């Protein structure tokens, strides 16, 4: 293999690929990645936010992961020192609150951004007390949320586009 491991080859292919192809390769690259790139975990019941956020952040050196279950999100975050989490308060807001609480007990420096429907607006205070860094209440356009996530990521890690 000439001293280049699988992850390094995958990274080289990813970096050299055009942006359109990168979006298609993104999932495979993330699953095989062992780099120390920053991580964004999108925790939601469907795929409302993750696709827009992934497209908006395509040029940044960042791993975007998607989770539909709180336990899966925690598993993705346990091995990371510092991540940003975009969590949607959907049909089961208690799962998001538990996730925030669990991450708050770790000293890893995770930042949790919560997007809530208007009928869950009253959960802002408990979410912030548990450690949520931001609490956004709908109606919001997907690009607004993606822009806010990008701002947080750039401030946290000083990320630049390729």
ChimeraX attribute file (.defattr): number of C-alpha atoms within 10 A of each C-alpha:
attribute: neighborCount
match mode: 1-to-1
recipient: residues
	/A:1	6
	/A:2	4
	/A:3	6
	/A:4	10
	/A:5	10
	/A:6	12
	/A:7	14
	/A:8	15
	/A:9	12
	/A:10	17
	/A:11	18
	/A:12	12
	/A:13	14
	/A:14	19
	/A:15	14
	/A:16	10
	/A:17	13
	/A:18	10
	/A:19	14
	/A:20	10
	/A:21	11
	/A:22	18
	/A:23	17
	/A:24	11
	/A:25	15
	/A:26	16
	/A:27	15
	/A:28	12
	/A:29	18
	/A:30	17
	/A:31	10
	/A:32	13
	/A:33	16
	/A:34	11
	/A:35	12
	/A:36	11
	/A:37	14
	/A:38	19
	/A:39	22
	/A:40	26
	/A:41	21
	/A:42	26
	/A:43	26
	/A:44	23
	/A:45	18
	/A:46	12
	/A:47	13
	/A:48	12
	/A:49	22
	/A:50	22
	/A:51	16
	/A:52	17
	/A:53	23
	/A:54	21
	/A:55	14
	/A:56	15
	/A:57	19
	/A:58	19
	/A:59	16
	/A:60	17
	/A:61	16
	/A:62	18
	/A:63	22
	/A:64	21
	/A:65	19
	/A:66	23
	/A:67	20
	/A:68	15
	/A:69	14
	/A:70	20
	/A:71	12
	/A:72	13
	/A:73	20
	/A:74	17
	/A:75	11
	/A:76	17
	/A:77	20
	/A:78	14
	/A:79	9
	/A:80	15
	/A:81	14
	/A:82	18
	/A:83	23
	/A:84	22
	/A:85	27
	/A:86	24
	/A:87	29
	/A:88	25
	/A:89	25
	/A:90	17
	/A:91	11
	/A:92	10
	/A:93	16
	/A:94	13
	/A:95	17
	/A:96	21
	/A:97	22
	/A:98	14
	/A:99	23
	/A:100	27
	/A:101	18
	/A:102	13
	/A:103	22
	/A:104	18
	/A:105	11
	/A:106	11
	/A:107	9
	/A:108	15
	/A:109	13
	/A:110	22
	/A:111	22
	/A:112	26
	/A:113	25
	/A:114	23
	/A:115	24
	/A:116	22
	/A:117	15
	/A:118	12
	/A:119	11
	/A:120	15
	/A:121	15
	/A:122	10
	/A:123	15
	/A:124	18
	/A:125	12
	/A:126	12
	/A:127	22
	/A:128	18
	/A:129	12
	/A:130	18
	/A:131	20
	/A:132	24
	/A:133	17
	/A:134	17
	/A:135	20
	/A:136	17
	/A:137	16
	/A:138	14
	/A:139	10
	/A:140	12
	/A:141	10
	/A:142	15
	/A:143	14
	/A:144	12
	/A:145	19
	/A:146	21
	/A:147	16
	/A:148	16
	/A:149	20
	/A:150	17
	/A:151	13
	/A:152	17
	/A:153	21
	/A:154	14
	/A:155	10
	/A:156	14
	/A:157	12
	/A:158	9
	/A:159	16
	/A:160	9
	/A:161	9
	/A:162	8
